[in-house]
Every structure is written in structure tokens, then in C-alpha cells.
């Protein structure tokens, strides 16, 4: 164990110098891995950006500054990027998924200038998990592209108006959790659940979910078995956010609760915030205008990655999923995991 890790384990704060030394350790380990030689050669700009101090720091923070765990996570993420090629996903590949406005980048930013992604579960328009994840990855990459230089995290606004259980796929939720936690660590600044069903919040607040899944609160200090499918869905929906570092990033806001509405007022300029979230800005999703904006961003991204034009679709991207098969997933894009595996990974992370 290196001195910096010993210092962290002894509850001593890491200085910037300590952090930088750990970042160098991770980078040296990555550079020694010959599996990434092809990526260095074919995509030097992307590799350089992805191995920046800020990027490596996010993986270290996600693994509590444990170099060995951070290297393992980072290498797995690079392997995923080499296979999935998220930087090559273009608007034309995901336009069908975007038609309803189920996920889009808002024109509004928070008071710190962070990009805002709006998610509306009731507008789910696809049964293909693979297509859903591909669009999510595209949105994440686009949000990151539009982050100001002094920010590395984004805000999620999740509108639960009109939500019902048919909007949720357990399979999709698991795959989404894997991608977000493993491929985009420390990118979430805050997630606001706006007018969620009342049964969500109690289950979210139960930290030890593997033990409490299927339990319901009967009264002060009492629990009992819950076989209501809403409870089971709730426990699955909140699972991705139950890591200790993420727990405080999730806020429940209700339009009829003045106490929680102050969260929005403190975070946003209400004149710029969409009316759907209690703001005064009457913004409505326009797929035609949004498509033009995304195409412009695709062109910017091509320049950023050192391409003169947008790339041709890769084999992974070009393969069309079966829209009628919700279980259809791309094995190169998302690792198959079951609920127990996600729970185990969460416990491992929490144990440091």
C-alpha cells in the first residue's frame, strides 16, 4: 500500500499533491497495458483526453482513491469504449429514440453553469434495451461535450408526471445502472426526482437495499414483507443511486411541498427553468429544432476528436436491434449483470 493510500485509510485528507501522485500511478499502469496500444494509435486525441488528470481523478474518487480498484475500473471502461465507440454515435443513429423527448439536453443550466439533462419516463417509446442504452450514451456524451471548462458534472431533472409502472423496464434499469456507474463515474452532480410516486422516497432512503428489498414500512420501527409490484419496481429503480457518495445527490421535489420547492429555487434561475419543473420558462421540446442542435454538436465533436468529418457507423452502432425484443442487448455495449451482481459491486465499493 502506497503512503497516500495509507493516509486516506487513516482518515487523513489527501492533499492535492497526494492526489496527483495517485493519478500518476493510475496513468502509468494504463500506459503499461498493451491492450490499449491500438486505441493510442487510432484515436490519440480521444485517448489523451480520456487519460487526463480530471478523468483519472473521477475514477479514483469513485473507488475511494484506491489505485488498484481505480485502475481495474478505468481499464474496463477503456475496453468498453474501444468496443462500443460512444464517440461515433451520431444523431441519425438515435433519432428514433429521441422523437418523444424522453431524454434531452435542456437550454437551461443551473446557477453553477452545469448542463441539465431532462428525463421523462412517461415518454418511453422503445422496447429495445440496446436502443435505449445507446441513446442514453449519446446523451451523456453530448452533455459532457457541452460542459463548461470549470465543470465536470451534470444535473438530471426527472419528470415523473404521468408516470406508471409500464414506463419502467427492470432490464433497462439494470443496464442503465451499469453504464452510468461503470462508464461515467462521478459525472452526476445532482439528480432531482420531480413529483415521483410517493412510494419511491421511502425505498430510496433504505440504504441496505439487498436486505430490505421486498420490505415495506408499516410504521415507526416496523417492517414487513411487501409483494406489491410497485415496491419491487421502486427498489429496482432506486438501486443505482444507493451508493453512499451518490445518496446525497438525489433530491425528491414535490410541486405541492414548499420545503422541497426551495431546492429548485436555490439551484436554478426560475425565469430560465422550464415550467414543467416549477419555472417560468415555457419551453417545449421541438424535435426538429433539437435535431439541428444535435447535428451541430456532432460536427463539433468530430473536430474535437480530430476527424475532418463524422465517422461512418461502426459495426456495433449499425447493427439494428429487434424493436420487439426487450431483452435484445449488445454484448459489446453493456455487460450482462443480474441484480445480485449489481448489489455485490455496490457492497464492494462501499467496503473500499
PyMOL commands that set and color helices and strands:
alter all, ss='L'
color gray80, all
select helices_A, chain A and resi 3-9+16-32+34-42+44-50+53-62+67-84+86-88+91-98+121-123+129-145+165-167+170-183+198-205+209-212+229-239+244-247+258-267+275-277+287-304+315-318+339-350
alter helices_A, ss='H'
color red, helices_A
select strands_A, chain A and resi 103-105+116-119+154-159+188-194+215-219+222-225+250-253
alter strands_A, ss='S'
color yellow, strands_A
deselect
rebuild
show_as cartoon
